[in-house]
Amino acid sequence: MRFISFAVTAALLGLTSATNSSTSGLLKANGVTLGDWEAAYEKASAFVAGLTTDQKLALITGSSVSSSNGNFSALEFLDGDMGLQNYFFVSAFSLSSALAMTWDRDAIYAQAKAVGSEFYNKGIQVVAGPTSQPMGRTPWGGRNVEGFGPDPYLNGLATGLSTKGYVDAGVIPGGKHFLLYEQETNRTSSGGGGGGGGGGPGGANDKTLHETYLWPFYDAVKNGLGAVMCAMTKVNGTYSCENSDLLMKTLKTELGFPGLVWPDMNGQNSAEGSALGGEDYGSSSIWSTSTMKTLLSNGTLTEARLNDMTIRNLIGYYHVNLDNGLQPAMQDQDAYVDVRGNHSKLIRENGAKSMALLKNEGTLPLKKPRVMSVFGAHAGPVMGGPNAAMNVEGSGPTYQGHLATGTGSGQASVPYVITPYVALTIRAAQDATMMRWIMNDTYSSSGGSTLIQEGTDSTAVSPSYANYATNSDVCLVFINALSGEGADRTELYNEDQDTMVNTVADNCNNTVVVVNTVGPRLLDQWIEHDNVTAVLYGSILGQESGNAIVDLLYGDVNPSGRLIHTIAKNESDYNVELCYTAQCNFTEGVYIDYRYFDAKNVTPRYPFGHGLSYTTFKYSDLAIKTPSATTRAPRGNHTVGGNSDLWDVVGTVSARITNNGTLAGAEVPQLYLGFPDAADQPVRQLRGFERVELRAGQESIVTFNLRRRDISYWDVAAQQWLVASGKYQVYVGASSRDLRLTGAFSLRVKA
């Protein structure tokens, strides 16, 4: 596209003093310093200045426009985080929840950049991602698998790094779902509109909204978020896509978000409400030319707001340099344009990094077992696949095949699936292992059939869990849990699968369970069985899933994944259930997942952050460096991503990590802070982590940087992030409950 360069005044764009208020949400009228967005803003402003009203209305409803300044082709939006949906010759990546389980910044960024490159090379401009939320307020949420987990710090870093990866690949990141979209039940206007989105008296209070659900969007906006998808639900009684407090004040002014807001499916409910509330891209049937011109003529919609909407539709395009003419043209879905490169290697590596070893009594890694039996539908391929028509009506509760992708908006276009059965067969052939299998969760051998004719020296045996488990050196049981867009989970454990595990374990003294799940999956039905000797647990790993799992089982990769949610002993241990009323109140506040378990001293089966290794690590030499005093409120410029000094490093915590075992491996030391009482915070919360790879006997000093925002709390009265005076507790450990080192520092706050 070619543009004529000329100066554009605020008056020309309609940004008069009448709109210059701190809560207007209009770019250049809310005091936000655009920084590296400035050049994109100038380009977008110049182009908009040459458009007629009809052309502006066409552009904000997804049509291409031509003007004296040049031509603009409508943006193409597409799901999703796992790769392009409904396309041939693309990759199926791990889901976001699996990626978060790596606790690896480099892995998170690398996958996002790889996903973004596939979008770019297929000619798509906007990724409907990253997906920060649903975060996992309730473990029964149907789409928790699509997000980065319930901890705002970890979720925020993953969302921010993914945003940066998409930007660096040359596409526009479209963060979702904004905001408080935490369940599928009643998620749409036809179901009452309140669903997972708060609402009613109380809803989600301001402190909860900022400290938990809004926190990750700060990271995303700071790292270049160019679009935001507003949810179908209501927030505190108002539709998300019409909520001016949420969109114009909080997102566009407080966070300084410069990009466009577009609605989730059926998220736009009215022309006036959505235009004034903060939506920038919408339906041509709702924002028809006649309707919008009527709103303009009677003064309901100002020219300033229309210009703002149009600029926001363009600014992300310029910010990621899509105007340089280098992006390939949009490809047909089945065109033979292979954009995968070597991404299969990355998918396999990240899949292995993400799986958490929860239990190991010396069984793993496997060493050329003589007889190995494999159980469960999750070990092998589904009857027909790998892809099926997209389902947004929910799914599960289990999948009768190897679960390698999600459903609905979390469904990838899978080119192939390496199942555990395939990867294990190849390994068994190499090791001369005898391998048996029953890939069914409810199998019985009522007919007494055998694999081959029985004889005196025959290897024949009636196929059953008990018979195959007996006399095996190792038994591998594969189980999964599935849910997806459109419906919430109906169970956190499955009786058929648990019966299978127990039956195998009753007959095999070396039973290994492999779990791939869409959220917390309870294990207490069999975890204490004497013969369950190891458990490998993870999310959904994409097309190389079986290879990644077998890499871990045989020790080609040392496990280093960590839980991003708490696994409870009982369903009743979780404090937030599904909400069945039209509007839901988030009365638990910030106390979800481990923050609730810690506050109420509930003992989990496995805590947030837990994961074992085939080696061991020693923690020592805690060191804390912080200022003795700081200002109570931030004083930095109001920038894209909030006050600039919220991002300043104000202190460090370091510790020495030593691999005192016999194998090379990776540890993930985690930093948790306890705040002074005045901040009204949970007992402790994550404020740092690093993944460090160490050879046997090697040690490293790991340093956690504390940003100002990491020691801040949201003050409702001041409507600002403040720092409290007092003593801060410091904990460094291997999980939220395995705290190896403790210390403290004190801060004195100045006015």
N, C-alpha and C positions, 0 to 999 in steps of 0.2 A: 504494500500500500504506500502511496506517495502523498505527502502533505505539504501544503503551503504554510510556511512559518510566519506567524504574526503575533503581536501582543494581544492579549485578551484581558480586558479590565473586569474587575469585580462587578461593576454596574452592568456590563454587557451580559454577564452570566446570571444577573438577577440576585447576586449575593449582596444585598443592601444591608444597612445597619439594622434594619428591622428584623433580619434573620440572624444577626450576630449575637446569639446568646450561647452560653456554655452548654446548654442542653439541646441545641437545635439539631445536632447531628449532621449538619451540612459541612462538607469539606471546605476548608479555608475560612469557615465561619465559626469554628468551635475551638480555636486556639491551639490546634494540634500542629506541631512541626512535622512535616512530612518526610524530612530526611531524604533517603534514597528513593522515595516515591515521588519526589518533586518533579523530576523530568517526565515521568509518566503522566502526572497530573497536568503538566503544561501541554503535552501532546493531546491528551483527551479533551482538555478545555478548548484547545484550538479547533479540534474537529467538531465539537458540539456547537461552537459559535457559528459554524457554517450550515447548520441544519435547520430545517423548518420544523414547526411543531409536529406535523404529520410524520416527519422522518424520525424525530426523537421518540415518538410513540411507537413507531415501527421497531426501532432499535431496542427499546426496553421490553418489547414483547417477543423478541427472538427472531426478528427479520433482518435481512441484509439491507444496507442502505447505500445510496450513491449521492455524493454532493460535489460541490465545486472543489472541495479539499481532497477528494479521492473516494475510494470505495471501502466499505467495511462488510466483511462476510460474517454472518451470524455465528456466534460461538456454539460449539458442540459440547454438550455436557454428557458424561457417561459414568456409571458405576464401573469399577469400585476399587477398593484398597487391595484386593487380591489379584488384580489384573483386569483387563478390559472384558466387560460382560458381553456375551453373545458374539464373540469374534473367533475366527479361525487363526491358527498360527501365532498364538500368543501364549504366555506362560500363566500357570496357576500358582501363585505365591502362597506362603503361609498367611493365615489370618492375623489381624492386628494383635489379638490376644496372645497368639503364639509368639509373635515378634517381641511383645513386651516381656515375655518370659525369658528372653535372652538376657535382659538387663544389660544390653550391650549397645552403647551409643552408635558405634561404627556399623553394626549390623542393621540397626533401625534405619539409619540414614541411607545405607547402601541399598536396602530393599526399596525404599521409597524412590530413590533415584532411578533404580531399574524399572520399577512400575511406571514411573513418569516417562521414561524414555520409550516404553512401548506405546503409551498413549500418544506421545509426540510423533512417533514414526508411523502411526496409523492415522494421523491427521486430526486427532481430538485435542481440544484446547483446555477443557476444564475437567479435572478429576473430581468426582463426588467423594472426596476424602481429603484429609484424614478423618477417621471416625473417632472422635474423643468419647462420644456418648451415644448409647447408654454406657455409663461407667460401671454399673453393677450395684446399684443401691440395694436391690433385692436379688438373691441368687436365682430366683425363679424367672427373672427377666428373659424374654425370648431371644433378644439380640445382643446379650452381653458379649458373645464371642466376637463381635465386630469391633469392639472398643479396646482400649488399652488398660482397662482395669479400674478398680474403685479408689486407688490412692491418687490424689490430685497431683502430687509431686511427680511420681513416675509417669502417670498419664500425661502430664504437661510436657515433660521432657520428650516423651515419645511422639506426642502430637506436634511439638515444635520441630523436632528433627525430621519428621516425615514431611512437614510443610516445607522445610528447607530443601529436602531431597527433590520434591516435585518442582520447586522453583528452579533449582539448578539443572533439572532435566528440560526446562523450557515450557512447562505447562502451568496452568493456574490451579493452585490448591483450593478446594471447596470444602471447608471444614463443616462437620455435622455432628450431632443434630442440636440446634440451638433453641432452647435450652431446657433442661430438666425432663428430657424424654427418656424415661427409665423403665417402661414396660410396654407391652403390646395391647393388653386388655384396655378397651375403651380409648384407643389411641387416636381415633378419628372423630370428626365432628358428628358423624352418624351415631357414634357410641357415646356422645355427650361431650366430647372434646377435651375432657380433663385428664383422661388416661394416665399416662406417666408424666404428666406435665405440671404437677402442683395444682394450685387453684383453690378457690373458696377462701373463706376467712383463714388467714394464716399462711396457707400454701407453703412455699419454701421461704423462710425469712431471709432478710438481706445478708446476714452473716453467713448462713448456710450456703446461699447462692454464691457468694464471693469466695469463700474459703474452700469450697469443694467443687462445685459444678462450673463456675466461671474460670477458676484458676488455670485449667489447661488452655483456655482460649487466649489468655495473655501470652503464653508461649507461642501459640500459633500465629497470632497477629504480629508479634515481635519478629517472627521468622519469615514473614512475607505472605501471609494468608491473603488471597485475592478475592475469595468468595466465601459466603457462609450460607448454609441451608437452614432456614428456620423450620421448626418442627410442625407436625400436624396438631399438636396438643395446645392446651392453654397453660399459661404461666400466671399464677395468682389471679385467675378468673378471666384473663384476656388471651385470645388466640396469639400464639407466638409470633405469627407473621403480621399481626396488627398491634403488637405491644410496643408502643413508643418508649416506655421506660426501659424495656429490655433492649430494643434495637437502636433507637435514636440516642438515648441517654447513655446506657451502659456500654453497648458494643461500639457505637460510632464515636461517642464523645469520651467516655472514661477510658476505653481501651485504644481509642484513636484509630479504629479500623477504617481503612480507606476504600475497601472494595465493595462488591455488590452483595446484596442479600436476595436469595431466590428461595421459593417455597418447596418444601417436600410435596409429594403427590397429595393433592387435595388440601394442601396447607393454606392456600389463598381462598378467603371466604367472601371478601367484598372489595369493590374497587376503591372506595374512599378509605376504608379502614386500613387496607394494606398499603396504599400509597402514602398516607399520612403517618402510619405506624412505623414505617422503615423498610418495607420491601422495595427492591429496586428493579427486579426482573419478574415479570408475571405473565399471566395468560391473556392472549389477545381477545378472548371471549369475555373476560371480566374487565380487563382494561381496554375496552373497545374505543375506537377513535371518538365516537360520538359521546360516550360516557365521560371520557377524560377531558374532552373539550368543554363539556358542560361544567365539570369541576373546576377547570381553569377559568372559564368565563364568569362564574359566580364567586370566584375568590377562594373556594374551598381548597384547591390545590394551587400553590403559588408557582410562578415561573422558576423561582429559585429552586424549589424542590424538584421540579421536573428536570431542570438542568443537572442538578445533583444526581438524580437517578441515572441520567444518561451518561454522565462522566464516570460514575461508579461502574457502569457496564463496560467501560473501555479501559479503565486505569490498570486493571490487572493484566490485560492483554499487552499493554505497553511495558509494564513493569517486568515481565518475563521475556521481553524482546520478541514477541510473536510477530511484530511488524517488520522484522528484518527480511521477510520473504523466503526464509530457508526451510520452514516446516513443510514436509510433504503434504500433498493434497489428501483430503479425507478418503479413506479406502472403503470399498464395500466390505461387508462383514465376512464374506467368504473369499475375498481376493487373496491370491497367493502372494502375500507380502509378509514375509517371516521376520518378525521384529524381536525374536527371543534371544539372539546372541548366545552367550554362555550363561544365561540366567539359571539354567538347571543346576549348575554347580553352586550358585549362591543360595538357591532354594534348599538344596540338600544341606549345606553348611548351617544355614540359619535354623532349619528344622532340628538338626541335632543339637545346636546350641540352646534351643528353647525347652527341650524336655527336661523335667526335674526328676532326679532320682530321690524318691521319698524314703525308701527303705532298702537296705541291702545287708544281708547277713552272710556275705562272702560268696554268694552265688554268681554275681556279675563282677567282671566281664566273663562271658562264656569262653571256654577253651576247648574247642573241638569235642563237643559231647558225642558220645557213641550213639545214643538213642535220644531223639528229641521229638516231643509231641506238641502239636500246635492246635489250639482250640479257639473257637469263636468266629462269628461272621465277620467281625472287624479285621480278621487276619487276611481275608481274601477279597476278590472283586465282587461288586454287586452284580446281580444277574444280567442287567443291561446297563451300559454306561460308557464313559464316565459321566456324561452330561444328561440332564433331564430338563424339561420345560421349567422355566423359573416359577417358583412357588412362593407366593406371599401370603399363604394361608396357614403358616406354621408348619412344623414338621417334627418327626420324632415319635416317641421319646428316644428311640435308638435307631441306628441305621444298619440295614442288613447287607453290609458290605464294608469295605474299608472307607472310613470317613476322612476325605482329603480336602473337601471344600465345604463352604457353607451353603445356605439357601437364601432366596430373596435377593436383596441388595448385597449380601455377603457371598454370593455364588460366583465363582470364577469360571472362565471358559477353559476347561481342563483338556490339554492335548493328549495326555496319557496319565495313568496312575501306576507308580511302582508300589505294589502292595507288600506288606510284610511277608506274605507267602512267597512271592516271587523272589524277594531279596534273600529270604532264609533258604530257599531252594538252591540258589546259586552258591550260597555259603556252605550248605550241607554237601553239595557236590564237590566243592574244593576240599572240605575237611573229611570226606568219607563218612559223614554222619548219616545214620539211618533216621529218616524223618517221616512222621505220621501226622495226620491232621483230621480234624472234624471242624469244618468252618460253618458252624451252626450254633446258635445260642440255646436251643431247646432240643437237642438231638437225643433220640433213644433208639436202641437196636432191638426193637420188639420182635423183628423177624428172625433174629439170630443169624443174619447173613454174614459172610466172611469175605475178605478181600480176594483170597485165592482158595483153591481146594485144600482142605485140611489134610495133613498127613503126619507121619511120624516125626519128620524133621522140618515141618513147615513153619514159616513165619506168620501164618494166617492167624487172625484173631478177630473175634466179633467186634465191630467198631462201636465203641461206647466210650464215654468220658472215663469211666473207671478202668476199662480194659486197656485203653491207650495210655492212661496215666501210669498204670502199674508197670514197674520195671523200666520206666524212662529215667534217663539221667537228669533231664530237665523238662519241665512242662511250661509252655508259654501260653498264657491265656490273654486274649485280646478283647477289650470291651470299649464301648463308646457311649456317648450321650449326645443327642442331636436336638436342636431347636432352631428356630429361625423367624424371620420377619412374618408378622401376622398373627402369631399366637405365642403365649408364654409357656414356660416349662410346666409339666404336670408332675414331675418327680425329680428328686435329686439322687436317687439310686434306682436300680432296676432289679426286680426279683428274679427274672429269668437269668440274667447275667450273673447275679450274685450266687444263685444256686449252682450255676456252672462252675464258678470259681471254687466254691466250697466242695463240690463233688470231685473236681480234679485234685484239689489240695488234700482231700481225705485219702487219696490213693497215690499221691506223688509227693515225696518229702522235699522236693526242690521245685516249688511252683513260683513262677515269675508272672506278675500281672502287668500288662501294658494298657494304659488308659489314655484315650484321646477324647476330650470333652469340650463342650461349649461354655462351661462355667463350673462352679463347684460341684464335684461329684463325690458323694459320701462313700467311704470305704469301710466303715465300721462293721459291716455285715460279715467281713472276712479278714480284716487287717491284722487281727491278733491270732489268726490261725497259725499254729506252730509250723506248718509246712509252706506258708506264704513267706518266701525268703527274700523277695525283692519286688519293688513296685516302681515302675517308670510312668510318669504322669505328664501329660501335656495337652495343648490345644490342637488345632487343626493345621496340618503342616504343608498342604499343597501337593503338587504332582510327584515329588521325590520322597513322600512320606515314609514309605517302607524302607528305602535306603537309609534315610536319616535314623530311623528307629534301630535298624540292624547295626549301623555304625556304632551306636551306643551299646547295644547288647553285647557286642564282641570286643568292645574297648578300643576300636579304631578311633573313636572320639570319647574323651573323658567327659561325663555329664557335668554341665555347669548351669543348667536352667534353674530358675527360682520361681516359686509361686507368686502370682500377682493377686491372689485372693486367699482367704482363710478357708481351710477345709475343716468343717465342724465335725463333732462326733455324732450329733443328732440334728435333724431338721429344725427342731425347736430352739437350737442354740443361736440361730440367726434371728435378728431382731426385726427385720423388715420383710413382711409378706407382700403378696400382690394386693393391690387396691382394686376393689370391685365397684366402688362408687364412681360417679362421673368425674368428680374432682378429688384429687388426693392431697392430703396434707403431709408434708415431710417433717413430722413431729420429732423424728429422731435427730434432726439437725445434722451436724457433721459426723455423728457417731454411726458410721457404717463400717462393715468389715472389721479389720483388726482394731480400729479405734473404739468400736463398741466392745469387742472382746476384752480389750485391756481395761476399759472403764468399768466394766461389770465383773472383771476377773473371771471370765469364762475360759476354761481350758480347751483349746482347739485340738483336733487330731493332728493337724499340721499347720503351723502358723504362716502368715504372710511372710514371704521372703525365704522360705525354707527350700533347701535343695542340697543333696549330698554329692560327693565326688568319689572316685576310686582312689584318691589320695587324701591326705589330711593337711590342715593348715593351722598355723599358730598365729595369734594376734598379740602384739606387744607395743610398747613405746607410744602411748597416746600423747599427742601434743596439740595444744589449742592456742591459736593466735587470733585475738579479737581486739577491737578498740575498747578502751575503758568507757568511752562515752560516744553518743551519737545523737542526732536530732530525732525528735519524736515523730515528725512527719517528713515525707520525702520533699525535697526542694528542687528536684531536677525539672527540666523542661517537660512540657506535656507533649509526648511524642507518640508515634505509632508503637503501641505496646505499653502505653501508660507512662507515668513519670519516668524520666530517663534513669534516675538514680535508683529505682527499684531493682535494676539489673546490675548495679555496682557490687563487686565482691568486697564484703566488709569484714571477712574473717576466714580463717582456714582451720580445719581439723585434720590431723594426719595420724596414721598408724602404720606400724611395720607388719607386713604380712609375709609369713614364711611357709613355704611348702616343706613340711617336715615328714612327708610320706615318701613313697618309693617311685611314684609315677608323675610325669608332667600333668598339669591340670590347671584349671581356671577357678579362681575364687571370686565371689562377689561380696566384698565387705560393704556393709550398709551403715549409714549414719542416721540416728534418730535424735530428735531434740525434745526436751520437756521445757515448757515455757513457764514464766512467772504467772501466778494466779490472776493477775490483772488482765492478762491476755485472753483468759477464758478459752483455753485450748485443751485438746485431748491429752491423756497421760503422756504420750510420746507420739511423734509422727516423723515419717521419713523425710529427710532433708539432704540426702546425698547417697550416692552409690558409685562404685567403680568395678568393672570387670577386669581382673588382672591375671594374665597367664604366667605361670611359673614352672620352671623345671624342678625336678626333685632336688631339694636342698637349697633352692634359690629363694631369695627374699627381695622385697620391694617396699619402698615407702609409698603408701597411697594417700593422696591429699584430696580432701573434699573442700570445694569452694563454697562458702556461704554468701549468697547474694542478699541484699537488703530485704527483698521480698520473702526470703526463706526465714527471716526472724521477725516478720511483720504479721500482724493480725488485722482483720477488718473491723474498724470501729464504726458502728451504725450511726452514732450521733455525729461524728466528725465526717462521715462519708469518705473515709480515707484509710489507706494502709498505714498503721502506726506501729511503732516499736515500744514495747513496755520496759520500764526499768525493773531491774531485779536479777535473780539468779536463773540461769538456763542450764538444765541438765543435759549432758552429752553422753550418748551411748553409741558404741561401735560394735557391731556383731554380725552374725551370719544369718539372722532373721529377726523379726520383730520380738521374738521371745528368747533367742539365743544371743544374749548381749555379753560380749567378751570383755569389753573395756568400758569404763565409766569415768566421767569427769564433770566439770562444770566451768562456766564463766559467768561473770556479772557485767551488766551494762548499766550505765547511768545515762538517762535520757535528758537532753537539753531541749528547751523550747524551740 
